[in-house]
Amino acid sequence: MADFTLDDLIDSYRNGIFPMSDARDDDYLFLVDPPKRGILPLDGFHIPSRLRRTVRTTPFDVRVDTAFTQVIELCAESASDRPNTWISHPIQSLYQALFARGLAHSIEVWHDNRLVGGLYGVAIGGAFFGESMVSRATDASKIALVHLLARLKSGGYSLLDCQFQTDHLKQFGTEEIDRAAYHDRLKEALTIEADFYDLPARTDGRTALKVLGFTD
């Protein structure tokens, strides 16, 4: 899909479709509209008590949109349990262009000014499409997800699309819904004018948990 443009990508998301590739160096991308979709309800998520303690007391510094390219490259790195990645160089270029247009965001977890984890995704209307998350320190990606949930909750979002339900995400209360139900929720979410920056760019764990209703 050499002629696949940034506007094509935005239209794909608006229609419930997202791109993937088979390998980092693959120039070909394909579009996916799975029959089952994983979503994380913003009013029905679960945060394990141990993780809540970690988020509240962590020495990590959580930042937003200060190192988008670094996050996507960290997500694209091969690992022992995942030698190949779907994040090809052409896909990375598209998401960097989305970031430049203000439609893609990163949540970053830093320790001693070193990026140790995070996530990135696409925000259109009241929908956030989670793309990938990564940890290079214990619980780093989970901390990023909690901060993302707080930001979406505060900003008036109604849909967090996780693409697929995974064992990693089940602990947070992900649901798997069929394609038609997903498209109905997406259509409604796209009518919302949400604000990704309703919370300050540097928000601590206690504040994030308070936004989510956890005060213990």
TORSEMI-967158 format. One record per residue: z negated, x negated, y of N, C-alpha, C in turn; residue number from 1; residue in three letters. Coordinates in Angstrom, 3 decimals, decimal comma, m for minus. Atoms other than C-alpha are relative to their C-alpha. Layout:
N
<<Z; X; Y>; <Z; X; Y>; <Z; X; Y>; NUM; "ALA">
...
***
This chain:
216
<<0,000; m0,837; m1,207>; <0,000; 0,000; 0,000>; <0,000; m0,865; 1,248>; 1; "MET">
<<m0,075; 0,923; m1,119>; <1,106; m2,604; 2,514>; <0,075; 0,743; 1,328>; 2; "ALA">
<<m0,148; m0,757; m1,235>; <1,846; 0,135; 5,063>; <m1,162; 0,947; 0,250>; 3; "ASP">
<<1,183; m0,847; m0,163>; <m1,592; 1,758; 4,756>; <m0,737; m0,443; 1,267>; 4; "PHE">
<<0,524; 0,352; m1,306>; <m2,955; 1,854; 8,316>; <m1,454; 0,441; 0,162>; 5; "THR">
<<1,369; m0,417; m0,317>; <m6,363; 2,292; 9,898>; <m0,080; 1,511; 0,170>; 6; "LEU">
<<0,001; m1,463; m0,156>; <m5,476; 5,858; 10,873>; <0,137; 0,696; m1,353>; 7; "ASP">
<<m0,085; m0,549; 1,356>; <m4,497; 6,509; 7,243>; <m1,368; m0,025; m0,668>; 8; "ASP">
<<1,332; 0,120; 0,593>; <m7,932; 5,282; 6,198>; <m0,944; 1,065; 0,554>; 9; "LEU">
<<0,857; m1,018; m0,613>; <m9,701; 7,567; 8,671>; <0,356; 1,384; m0,522>; 10; "ILE">
<<m0,434; m1,294; 0,544>; <m7,620; 10,535; 7,505>; <m0,454; 0,164; m1,451>; 11; "ASP">
<<0,448; m0,065; 1,391>; <m8,501; 9,673; 3,909>; <m1,464; 0,418; m0,067>; 12; "SER">
<<1,418; m0,368; 0,006>; <m12,224; 9,841; 4,644>; <m0,197; 1,455; 0,406>; 13; "TYR">
<<0,123; m1,393; m0,446>; <m11,794; 13,118; 6,476>; <0,405; 0,981; m1,107>; 14; "ARG">
<<m0,434; m0,845; 1,112>; <m10,173; 14,466; 3,314>; <m0,736; m0,324; m1,301>; 15; "ASN">
<<0,828; 0,251; 1,167>; <m12,833; 13,143; 0,949>; <0,515; m1,060; m0,940>; 16; "GLY">
<<m0,627; 1,025; 0,834>; <m10,864; 10,158; m0,327>; <m0,384; m1,375; 0,526>; 17; "ILE">
<<0,349; 1,344; m0,441>; <m11,813; 6,483; m0,254>; <0,814; m1,036; m0,778>; 18; "PHE">
<<m0,839; 1,018; 0,639>; <m9,960; 3,243; m1,085>; <m0,810; m0,938; m0,886>; 19; "PRO">
<<0,580; 1,043; 0,845>; <m10,700; 0,710; m3,810>; <1,106; m0,972; m0,384>; 20; "MET">
<<m0,936; 0,968; 0,528>; <m9,068; m2,373; m5,264>; <m0,593; m0,559; m1,284>; 21; "SER">
<<0,477; 0,512; 1,287>; <m9,363; m4,215; m8,572>; <m0,641; m1,375; 0,092>; 22; "ASP">
<<0,526; 1,360; m0,099>; <m10,257; m7,695; m7,315>; <0,059; m0,471; 1,441>; 23; "ALA">
<<0,084; 0,541; m1,353>; <m11,040; m9,732; m4,227>; <1,357; m0,439; 0,524>; 24; "ARG">
<<m1,288; 0,540; m0,435>; <m7,580; m11,316; m4,103>; <1,167; 0,929; m0,290>; 25; "ASP">
<<m1,047; m0,980; 0,285>; <m5,664; m8,147; m4,984>; <0,493; 0,608; 1,311>; 26; "ASP">
<<m0,556; m0,578; m1,223>; <m3,325; m6,999; m2,212>; <0,224; 1,501; m0,116>; 27; "ASP">
<<m0,266; m1,424; 0,226>; <m2,978; m3,536; m3,755>; <m1,309; 0,783; 0,095>; 28; "TYR">
<<1,151; m0,899; m0,007>; <m5,410; m0,725; m2,967>; <0,446; 1,384; m0,446>; 29; "LEU">
<<m0,294; m1,355; 0,445>; <m5,604; 2,753; m4,414>; <m1,066; 0,938; 0,538>; 30; "PHE">
<<0,894; m0,998; m0,576>; <m7,227; 5,960; m3,235>; <m0,668; 0,810; m1,098>; 31; "LEU">
<<0,817; m0,649; 1,026>; <m9,998; 7,732; m5,147>; <m0,599; 1,293; 0,549>; 32; "VAL">
<<0,632; m1,291; m0,294>; <m11,101; 11,376; m5,092>; <m0,623; 0,485; m1,303>; 33; "ASP">
<<0,555; m0,232; 1,338>; <m13,449; 11,550; m8,096>; <m0,378; 1,457; m0,244>; 34; "PRO">
<<0,366; m1,386; 0,315>; <m14,129; 14,826; m9,909>; <m1,483; 0,288; 0,215>; 35; "PRO">
<<1,430; m0,125; m0,270>; <m17,874; 14,207; m9,504>; <m0,375; m0,972; 1,107>; 36; "LYS">
<<0,355; 0,834; m1,156>; <m19,435; 12,847; m6,322>; <m1,507; m0,146; 0,082>; 37; "ARG">
<<1,418; 0,236; m0,197>; <m22,816; 11,237; m5,790>; <m0,361; 0,142; 1,469>; 38; "GLY">
<<0,488; m0,139; m1,373>; <m24,664; 12,340; m2,649>; <m1,507; m0,141; 0,001>; 39; "ILE">
<<1,444; 0,129; m0,151>; <m28,151; 11,639; m1,371>; <m0,441; 0,998; 1,071>; 40; "LEU">
<<0,389; m1,030; m0,969>; <m29,622; 14,771; 0,262>; <m0,968; m0,551; 1,041>; 41; "PRO">
<<0,863; 0,519; m1,067>; <m31,167; 13,943; 3,621>; <m1,273; 0,814; 0,143>; 42; "LEU">
<<1,227; m0,789; m0,002>; <m33,748; 16,675; 3,093>; <m0,655; 0,038; m1,374>; 43; "ASP">
<<0,565; m0,046; 1,339>; <m34,459; 15,973; m0,568>; <m0,041; m1,344; m0,685>; 44; "GLY">
<<0,035; 1,338; 0,589>; <m34,563; 12,219; m1,061>; <m1,434; m0,350; m0,419>; 45; "PHE">
<<1,307; 0,467; 0,473>; <m37,421; 10,371; m2,764>; <m0,103; m1,499; 0,245>; 46; "HIS">
<<0,260; 1,423; m0,179>; <m38,913; 7,019; m1,805>; <m1,253; m0,341; m0,797>; 47; "ILE">
<<1,175; 0,346; 0,810>; <m41,222; 5,542; m4,473>; <m1,109; m0,598; 0,862>; 48; "PRO">
<<1,138; 0,439; m0,816>; <m44,714; 4,780; m3,183>; <m0,041; m1,513; 0,159>; 49; "SER">
<<0,017; 1,459; m0,119>; <m44,401; 1,065; m3,947>; <1,000; m0,459; 1,044>; 50; "ARG">
<<m1,003; 0,370; m0,987>; <m41,229; 0,866; m1,891>; <m0,456; 0,377; 1,404>; 51; "LEU">
<<0,516; m0,372; m1,320>; <m42,897; 2,736; 0,974>; <m0,951; m1,067; 0,524>; 52; "ARG">
<<0,912; 1,076; m0,425>; <m45,610; 0,075; 1,043>; <0,783; m1,242; 0,414>; 53; "ARG">
<<m0,819; 1,170; m0,322>; <m42,962; m2,642; 1,011>; <0,685; 0,170; 1,353>; 54; "THR">
<<m0,685; m0,263; m1,267>; <m41,018; m1,039; 3,877>; <m0,984; m0,113; 1,166>; 55; "VAL">
<<1,002; m0,018; m1,071>; <m44,228; m0,661; 5,904>; <m0,499; m1,399; 0,340>; 56; "ARG">
<<0,652; 1,296; m0,205>; <m45,465; m4,238; 5,443>; <0,950; m1,186; m0,099>; 57; "THR">
<<m0,930; 1,096; 0,242>; <m42,307; m6,297; 4,860>; <0,096; m0,959; 1,183>; 58; "THR">
<<m0,235; 0,961; m1,082>; <m41,856; m9,508; 6,851>; <1,462; m0,057; 0,422>; 59; "PRO">
<<m1,418; 0,031; m0,321>; <m38,099; m8,851; 6,887>; <0,265; 0,644; 1,365>; 60; "PHE">
<<m0,465; m0,554; m1,270>; <m36,326; m8,102; 10,147>; <1,246; 0,832; m0,298>; 61; "ASP">
<<m1,131; m0,892; 0,264>; <m33,978; m5,115; 9,941>; <0,774; 0,218; 1,294>; 62; "VAL">
<<m0,866; m0,109; m1,173>; <m31,051; m5,072; 12,357>; <1,197; 0,893; m0,325>; 63; "ARG">
<<m1,150; m0,900; 0,148>; <m28,048; m2,831; 12,928>; <1,209; m0,574; 0,735>; 64; "VAL">
<<m1,302; 0,333; m0,592>; <m24,441; m3,859; 13,539>; <0,034; m1,340; 0,724>; 65; "ASP">
<<m0,062; 1,329; m0,621>; <m25,132; m7,496; 14,421>; <0,786; m0,995; m0,843>; 66; "THR">
<<m0,695; 0,934; 0,899>; <m23,376; m9,090; 11,411>; <0,805; 0,775; m1,030>; 67; "ALA">
<<m0,752; m0,859; 0,911>; <m20,976; m6,541; 9,951>; <0,845; m0,820; m0,978>; 68; "PHE">
<<m0,874; 0,796; 0,870>; <m18,537; m9,134; 8,617>; <m0,805; m0,762; m1,041>; 69; "THR">
<<0,846; 0,709; 0,954>; <m21,341; m11,145; 7,014>; <m0,481; 0,923; m1,108>; 70; "GLN">
<<0,469; m0,956; 1,010>; <m22,637; m8,039; 5,238>; <1,115; 0,323; m0,992>; 71; "VAL">
<<m1,089; m0,361; 0,909>; <m19,250; m7,056; 3,836>; <0,386; m1,184; m0,877>; 72; "ILE">
<<m0,316; 1,181; 0,815>; <m18,613; m10,633; 2,685>; <m1,081; m0,257; m1,045>; 73; "GLU">
<<1,081; 0,151; 0,977>; <m22,036; m10,771; 1,011>; <0,160; 1,027; m1,116>; 74; "LEU">
<<m0,242; m1,041; 1,008>; <m21,256; m7,485; m0,748>; <1,169; m0,374; m0,913>; 75; "CYS">
<<m1,199; 0,334; 0,764>; <m17,922; m8,930; m1,890>; <m0,185; m1,201; m0,913>; 76; "ALA">
<<0,214; 1,178; 0,841>; <m19,414; m12,039; m3,485>; <m0,151; 0,397; m1,467>; 77; "GLU">
<<0,164; m0,243; 1,433>; <m19,209; m12,214; m7,271>; <m1,444; m0,274; m0,401>; 78; "SER">
<<1,351; 0,177; 0,523>; <m22,445; m12,006; m9,248>; <0,069; m0,032; m1,519>; 79; "ALA">
<<0,008; 0,150; 1,461>; <m23,488; m12,585; m12,848>; <0,300; 1,312; m0,709>; 80; "SER">
<<m0,237; m1,298; 0,622>; <m23,401; m8,847; m13,604>; <1,248; 0,691; 0,551>; 81; "ASP">
<<m1,180; m0,599; m0,606>; <m20,264; m8,233; m11,522>; <0,922; m1,120; 0,478>; 82; "ARG">
<<m0,853; 1,138; m0,357>; <m17,717; m11,055; m11,633>; <1,125; 0,350; 0,960>; 83; "PRO">
<<m1,062; m0,428; m0,906>; <m15,116; m9,006; m9,761>; <m0,524; 1,044; 0,972>; 84; "ASN">
<<0,392; m0,967; m1,020>; <m15,373; m6,868; m6,648>; <1,190; 0,860; 0,368>; 85; "THR">
<<m1,067; m0,881; m0,465>; <m13,379; m3,898; m5,395>; <0,325; m0,267; 1,466>; 86; "TRP">
<<m0,193; 0,255; m1,434>; <m13,677; m5,244; m1,839>; <1,020; m1,127; 0,167>; 87; "ILE">
<<m1,067; 0,991; m0,154>; <m10,335; m7,005; m1,487>; <0,069; m0,450; 1,455>; 88; "SER">
<<m0,174; 0,474; m1,373>; <m9,344; m8,988; 1,588>; <0,686; 1,047; 0,884>; 89; "HIS">
<<m0,582; m1,068; m0,839>; <m7,034; m6,167; 2,830>; <m0,999; 1,120; 0,307>; 90; "PRO">
<<1,004; m1,033; m0,249>; <m9,862; m3,639; 2,403>; <m1,020; m0,492; 1,031>; 91; "ILE">
<<0,926; 0,550; m0,981>; <m12,240; m5,926; 4,290>; <0,591; 0,060; 1,406>; 92; "GLN">
<<m0,645; m0,036; m1,315>; <m9,737; m6,170; 7,153>; <0,013; 1,409; 0,577>; 93; "SER">
<<0,008; m1,384; m0,462>; <m9,500; m2,384; 7,330>; <m1,381; 0,404; 0,500>; 94; "LEU">
<<1,347; m0,391; m0,418>; <m13,273; m1,977; 7,521>; <m0,445; m0,749; 1,244>; 95; "TYR">
<<0,309; 0,711; m1,235>; <m13,581; m4,668; 10,164>; <0,673; 0,687; 1,192>; 96; "GLN">
<<m0,668; m0,752; m1,049>; <m11,037; m2,696; 12,194>; <m0,729; 1,315; 0,276>; 97; "ALA">
<<0,810; m1,207; m0,181>; <m13,089; 0,465; 11,602>; <m1,258; m0,310; 0,801>; 98; "LEU">
<<1,190; 0,414; m0,742>; <m16,166; m1,390; 12,844>; <0,336; m0,206; 1,476>; 99; "PHE">
<<m0,419; 0,230; m1,383>; <m14,302; m2,457; 15,972>; <0,237; 1,325; 0,731>; 100; "ALA">
<<m0,227; m1,316; m0,600>; <m13,455; 1,212; 16,556>; <m1,292; 0,821; 0,072>; 101; "ARG">
<<1,281; m0,691; m0,058>; <m17,116; 2,197; 16,166>; <m0,234; 0,996; m1,110>; 102; "GLY">
<<0,110; m0,964; 1,096>; <m16,656; 4,097; 12,898>; <m0,584; m0,593; m1,275>; 103; "LEU">
<<0,667; 0,634; 1,142>; <m18,260; 1,597; 10,505>; <m1,240; m0,722; 0,510>; 104; "ALA">
<<1,288; 0,562; m0,414>; <m21,806; 0,245; 10,572>; <m0,620; m0,809; m1,128>; 105; "HIS">
<<0,765; 0,774; 0,989>; <m24,054; m2,248; 8,846>; <m1,481; 0,097; 0,308>; 106; "SER">
<<1,452; 0,163; m0,076>; <m27,776; m2,227; 8,170>; <m0,293; m1,339; m0,656>; 107; "ILE">
<<0,170; 1,379; 0,453>; <m28,897; m5,838; 7,787>; <m1,474; m0,340; m0,159>; 108; "GLU">
<<1,369; 0,453; 0,254>; <m32,059; m7,331; 6,313>; <m0,005; m1,519; 0,105>; 109; "VAL">
<<0,049; 1,426; m0,298>; <m32,936; m10,777; 7,615>; <m1,385; m0,564; m0,318>; 110; "TRP">
<<1,258; 0,719; 0,194>; <m35,604; m13,309; 6,694>; <0,175; m1,419; 0,534>; 111; "HIS">
<<m0,122; 1,312; m0,650>; <m36,131; m16,399; 8,853>; <1,428; m0,239; 0,483>; 112; "ASP">
<<m1,363; 0,059; m0,548>; <m32,764; m15,658; 10,496>; <1,073; m0,255; m1,053>; 113; "ASN">
<<m0,990; 0,079; 1,071>; <m30,997; m15,660; 7,120>; <0,230; 1,401; m0,550>; 114; "ARG">
<<m0,333; m1,317; 0,526>; <m29,170; m12,552; 5,928>; <m0,287; 0,040; m1,498>; 115; "LEU">
<<0,401; m0,057; 1,408>; <m30,773; m11,569; 2,609>; <0,369; 1,330; m0,662>; 116; "VAL">
<<m0,411; m1,256; 0,611>; <m29,325; m8,117; 2,058>; <0,426; 1,003; 1,049>; 117; "GLY">
<<m0,400; m1,049; m0,917>; <m28,064; m4,917; 3,530>; <1,007; 0,945; m0,618>; 118; "GLY">
<<m1,017; m0,953; 0,433>; <m25,395; m2,250; 3,323>; <0,952; 0,262; 1,150>; 119; "LEU">
<<m0,919; m0,429; m1,051>; <m22,391; m0,948; 5,201>; <0,681; 1,282; m0,442>; 120; "TYR">
<<m0,677; m1,252; 0,304>; <m20,495; 2,290; 5,433>; <0,745; 0,519; 1,211>; 121; "GLY">
<<m0,857; m0,621; m1,004>; <m18,354; 4,630; 7,505>; <m0,689; 1,260; 0,509>; 122; "VAL">
<<0,618; m1,174; m0,610>; <m19,623; 7,269; 9,937>; <1,055; 0,787; 0,764>; 123; "ALA">
<<m0,923; m0,887; m0,697>; <m17,442; 10,192; 10,999>; <m0,682; 1,354; 0,135>; 124; "ILE">
<<0,700; m1,256; m0,213>; <m18,948; 13,291; 12,570>; <m1,431; m0,098; m0,499>; 125; "GLY">
<<1,339; 0,006; 0,569>; <m22,121; 14,163; 10,674>; <m0,030; m0,496; m1,430>; 126; "GLY">
<<m0,076; 0,548; 1,358>; <m21,049; 12,364; 7,490>; <m0,085; m1,521; 0,057>; 127; "ALA">
<<0,024; 1,453; 0,166>; <m21,938; 8,830; 6,470>; <0,423; m0,294; m1,430>; 128; "PHE">
<<m0,561; 0,348; 1,299>; <m19,949; 7,324; 3,616>; <m0,485; m1,406; m0,362>; 129; "PHE">
<<0,511; 1,290; 0,406>; <m21,939; 4,544; 1,969>; <1,025; m0,733; m0,843>; 130; "GLY">
<<m1,023; 0,761; 0,701>; <m19,638; 1,795; 0,749>; <m0,569; m1,006; m0,988>; 131; "GLU">
<<0,539; 1,017; 0,903>; <m21,651; m1,070; m0,704>; <m1,331; m0,493; 0,541>; 132; "SER">
<<1,283; 0,565; m0,390>; <m25,113; m2,593; m0,677>; <m0,260; m1,254; m0,824>; 133; "MET">
<<0,188; 1,297; 0,647>; <m26,406; m6,029; m1,626>; <m1,413; m0,506; 0,265>; 134; "VAL">
<<1,313; 0,642; m0,134>; <m29,673; m7,902; m2,199>; <0,095; m1,460; m0,372>; 135; "SER">
<<0,206; 1,399; 0,325>; <m30,348; m11,600; m2,067>; <m1,484; m0,348; 0,110>; 136; "ARG">
<<1,456; 0,121; 0,010>; <m34,106; m11,021; m1,865>; <m0,539; 1,312; m0,548>; 137; "ALA">
<<0,563; m1,182; 0,651>; <m36,367; m8,553; m3,682>; <m0,080; 1,181; 0,958>; 138; "THR">
<<0,055; m1,284; m0,711>; <m35,921; m4,969; m2,431>; <0,800; 0,018; 1,303>; 139; "ASP">
<<m0,707; 0,035; m1,288>; <m33,637; m6,005; 0,459>; <0,951; 1,179; 0,171>; 140; "ALA">
<<m0,943; m1,114; m0,145>; <m30,959; m3,388; m0,253>; <m0,740; 1,340; 0,070>; 141; "SER">
<<0,784; m1,236; m0,043>; <m33,606; m0,700; m0,846>; <m0,606; 0,203; 1,384>; 142; "LYS">
<<0,544; m0,084; m1,364>; <m35,225; m1,488; 2,503>; <1,101; 0,441; 0,959>; 143; "ILE">
<<m1,120; m0,399; m0,847>; <m31,809; m1,218; 4,143>; <0,311; 1,483; m0,161>; 144; "ALA">
<<m0,294; m1,415; 0,247>; <m31,262; 2,178; 2,511>; <m1,030; 0,894; 0,672>; 145; "LEU">
<<1,032; m0,798; m0,666>; <m34,601; 3,511; 3,793>; <0,262; 0,056; 1,499>; 146; "VAL">
<<m0,302; 0,022; m1,433>; <m33,688; 2,414; 7,313>; <1,256; 0,817; 0,308>; 147; "HIS">
<<m1,180; m0,840; m0,195>; <m30,274; 4,040; 6,926>; <m0,374; 1,480; m0,031>; 148; "LEU">
<<0,426; m1,396; 0,104>; <m31,881; 7,308; 5,823>; <m0,688; 0,461; 1,281>; 149; "LEU">
<<0,700; m0,351; m1,241>; <m34,152; 7,281; 8,889>; <0,985; 0,158; 1,155>; 150; "ALA">
<<m0,987; m0,043; m1,081>; <m31,211; 6,580; 11,197>; <0,858; 1,263; m0,107>; 151; "ARG">
<<m0,811; m1,201; 0,186>; <m29,130; 9,404; 9,699>; <m0,810; 1,256; 0,285>; 152; "LEU">
<<0,872; m1,158; m0,238>; <m32,044; 11,814; 9,775>; <m0,224; 0,202; 1,495>; 153; "LYS">
<<0,256; m0,080; m1,434>; <m32,836; 11,014; 13,391>; <1,253; 0,368; 0,776>; 154; "SER">
<<m1,244; m0,205; m0,734>; <m29,185; 11,114; 14,435>; <0,703; 1,316; m0,264>; 155; "GLY">
<<m0,571; m1,327; 0,225>; <m28,480; 14,599; 13,075>; <1,101; 0,061; m1,033>; 156; "GLY">
<<m1,000; m0,028; 1,066>; <m26,301; 13,708; 10,097>; <m0,387; 1,035; m1,059>; 157; "TYR">
<<0,281; m0,991; 1,046>; <m25,977; 16,229; 7,259>; <0,458; m0,450; m1,380>; 158; "SER">
<<m0,555; 0,413; 1,292>; <m24,176; 14,271; 4,508>; <m0,056; m1,514; m0,137>; 159; "LEU">
<<m0,047; 1,413; 0,373>; <m24,789; 10,877; 2,901>; <0,737; m0,084; m1,335>; 160; "LEU">
<<m0,872; 0,105; 1,166>; <m21,951; 10,220; 0,469>; <m0,225; m1,361; m0,651>; 161; "ASP">
<<0,225; 1,243; 0,752>; <m22,828; 7,615; m2,194>; <1,157; m0,313; m0,937>; 162; "CYS">
<<m1,189; 0,142; 0,842>; <m19,438; 7,955; m3,933>; <m0,305; 0,336; m1,454>; 163; "GLN">
<<0,337; m0,232; 1,402>; <m20,851; 7,663; m7,468>; <m1,513; m0,032; m0,182>; 164; "PHE">
<<1,428; 0,067; 0,328>; <m24,275; 8,353; m8,913>; <m0,246; m1,208; m0,904>; 165; "GLN">
<<0,339; 1,178; 0,794>; <m25,820; 5,141; m10,240>; <m1,481; 0,037; m0,357>; 166; "THR">
<<1,415; 0,080; 0,377>; <m29,084; 4,328; m11,989>; <m0,838; m0,540; 1,156>; 167; "ASP">
<<0,716; 0,579; m1,137>; <m30,066; 2,293; m8,932>; <m0,339; 1,067; 1,037>; 168; "HIS">
<<0,194; m1,002; m1,041>; <m29,677; 5,305; m6,636>; <m0,751; 1,233; m0,489>; 169; "LEU">
<<0,675; m1,186; 0,522>; <m31,176; 7,929; m8,958>; <m1,454; 0,078; 0,439>; 170; "LYS">
<<1,419; 0,008; m0,379>; <m34,694; 6,834; m7,999>; <m0,225; 0,604; 1,391>; 171; "GLN">
<<0,124; m0,568; m1,337>; <m33,979; 8,092; m4,465>; <0,340; 1,487; 0,036>; 172; "PHE">
<<m0,288; m1,428; 0,060>; <m32,960; 11,567; m5,626>; <1,445; 0,371; 0,193>; 173; "GLY">
<<m1,421; m0,332; m0,123>; <m29,177; 11,369; m5,662>; <0,354; 1,186; m0,895>; 174; "THR">
<<m0,537; m1,128; 0,753>; <m27,320; 14,433; m6,848>; <1,473; m0,262; m0,293>; 175; "GLU">
<<m1,416; 0,082; 0,324>; <m23,943; 14,670; m8,547>; <0,578; 1,401; 0,102>; 176; "GLU">
<<m0,601; m1,315; m0,200>; <m21,790; 17,549; m7,365>; <1,499; m0,092; m0,280>; 177; "ILE">
<<m1,423; 0,049; 0,315>; <m18,246; 18,561; m8,223>; <0,837; m0,135; 1,261>; 178; "ASP">
<<m0,898; 0,309; m1,110>; <m15,246; 17,835; m6,053>; <0,058; 1,129; 1,032>; 179; "ARG">
<<m0,129; m1,130; m0,927>; <m14,945; 21,310; m4,552>; <m1,247; 0,147; 0,866>; 180; "ALA">
<<1,247; m0,104; m0,759>; <m18,617; 21,438; m3,542>; <m0,118; m1,125; 1,020>; 181; "ALA">
<<0,043; 1,132; m0,921>; <m18,344; 17,984; m2,009>; <0,904; 0,253; 1,198>; 182; "TYR">
<<m0,939; m0,232; m1,101>; <m15,296; 18,933; 0,034>; <m0,511; 1,079; 0,947>; 183; "HIS">
<<0,602; m1,021; m0,864>; <m17,118; 22,021; 1,331>; <m1,058; m0,621; 0,901>; 184; "ASP">
<<1,051; 0,647; m0,803>; <m20,081; 19,905; 2,458>; <0,596; m0,949; 1,020>; 185; "ARG">
<<m0,647; 0,921; m0,920>; <m17,794; 17,327; 4,000>; <0,621; 0,756; 1,176>; 186; "LEU">
<<m0,633; m0,782; m1,061>; <m15,853; 19,949; 5,952>; <m1,032; 0,442; 1,030>; 187; "LYS">
<<1,066; m0,421; m0,917>; <m19,107; 21,253; 7,439>; <m0,554; m1,191; 0,782>; 188; "GLU">
<<0,578; 1,185; m0,658>; <m20,438; 17,752; 8,193>; <0,906; m0,524; 1,100>; 189; "ALA">
<<m0,935; 0,537; m0,986>; <m17,296; 16,793; 10,095>; <m0,004; 0,779; 1,310>; 190; "LEU">
<<0,096; m0,778; m1,235>; <m18,008; 19,528; 12,667>; <m1,188; m0,426; 0,853>; 191; "THR">
<<1,236; 0,407; m0,682>; <m21,282; 17,818; 13,664>; <0,247; m1,239; 0,859>; 192; "ILE">
<<m0,043; 1,182; m0,859>; <m21,576; 15,377; 16,564>; <m1,319; m0,763; m0,172>; 193; "GLU">
<<1,214; 0,759; 0,291>; <m24,139; 12,972; 15,115>; <m0,012; m1,303; 0,797>; 194; "ALA">
<<0,179; 1,213; m0,800>; <m25,512; 9,836; 16,782>; <m0,657; m1,083; m0,850>; 195; "ASP">
<<0,528; 1,079; 0,833>; <m25,922; 6,673; 14,697>; <m1,019; m0,848; 0,737>; 196; "PHE">
<<0,903; 0,829; m0,803>; <m27,802; 5,021; 17,564>; <m1,127; 0,809; 0,638>; 197; "TYR">
<<1,122; m0,781; m0,533>; <m30,375; 7,750; 18,117>; <m1,298; m0,798; m0,090>; 198; "ASP">
<<1,119; 0,938; 0,089>; <m32,946; 5,210; 16,898>; <0,412; m1,326; 0,624>; 199; "LEU">
<<m0,326; 1,326; m0,534>; <m33,170; 1,801; 18,590>; <0,608; m0,896; m1,079>; 200; "PRO">
<<m0,667; 0,897; 0,954>; <m31,091; m0,947; 16,969>; <m0,999; m0,803; m0,815>; 201; "ALA">
<<1,050; 0,711; 0,736>; <m34,288; m2,776; 15,991>; <m1,160; 0,978; m0,179>; 202; "ARG">
<<1,039; m0,977; 0,316>; <m36,595; m0,260; 14,306>; <m0,838; m0,528; m1,151>; 203; "THR">
<<0,832; 0,548; 1,072>; <m39,602; m1,328; 12,236>; <m0,193; 1,019; m1,118>; 204; "ASP">
<<0,149; m0,835; 1,174>; <m40,519; 0,047; 8,831>; <m0,911; 1,194; 0,209>; 205; "GLY">
<<0,924; m1,117; m0,242>; <m43,425; 2,168; 10,033>; <0,707; 1,127; 0,750>; 206; "ARG">
<<m0,727; m1,016; m0,775>; <m41,187; 3,937; 12,531>; <1,008; 0,716; m0,893>; 207; "THR">
<<m0,982; m0,610; 0,898>; <m38,478; 4,514; 9,910>; <m0,667; 1,001; m0,940>; 208; "ALA">
<<0,696; m0,885; 0,919>; <m40,966; 6,018; 7,474>; <m0,529; 1,242; 0,724>; 209; "LEU">
<<0,509; m1,153; m0,778>; <m42,473; 8,228; 10,184>; <1,134; 0,995; 0,243>; 210; "LYS">
<<m1,149; m0,881; m0,202>; <m39,012; 9,616; 10,988>; <0,301; 0,800; m1,255>; 211; "VAL">
<<m0,293; m0,644; 1,287>; <m38,615; 10,416; 7,293>; <m1,137; 0,886; m0,508>; 212; "LEU">
<<1,095; m0,876; 0,371>; <m41,953; 12,220; 7,179>; <m1,055; m0,609; m0,883>; 213; "GLY">
<<0,991; 0,686; 0,832>; <m43,965; 9,588; 5,289>; <m1,028; m0,659; 0,913>; 214; "PHE">
<<1,064; 0,519; m0,875>; <m47,255; 8,943; 7,069>; <m1,152; m0,608; m0,780>; 215; "THR">
<<1,099; 0,562; 0,794>; <m49,422; 7,786; 4,137>; <0,095; m1,509; m0,042>; 216; "ASP">
***
